[in-house]
Amino acid sequence: MPLSMANPGQEVILNAINWGPKLKKKLQDMGLTPGVKLNVISNNTNGAFIVNVRGSRLVLGSVVTQQIMVEMA
């Protein structure tokens, strides 16, 4: 399922990033690599999506979260 469908408080595992190589590399540099656990902090329907990954908080846009595939942890 896309990360955009995860609810606050859920923990998910990243499976894949379905985007071009530039954005994929940027997200991987930010710690979003396959198999990493993400804790969803906020899922604002207006676009701001906050996750905790490896002890850091990341804010992602809604378009990006639709391209990040995850599964429930």
Secondary structure, DSSP 8 states (H G I E B T S, - for coil): -BGGG--TT-EEEEEEE-S-HHHHHHHHHTT--TT-EEEEEEE-TTS-EEEEETTEEEEE-HHHHTTEEEEE-
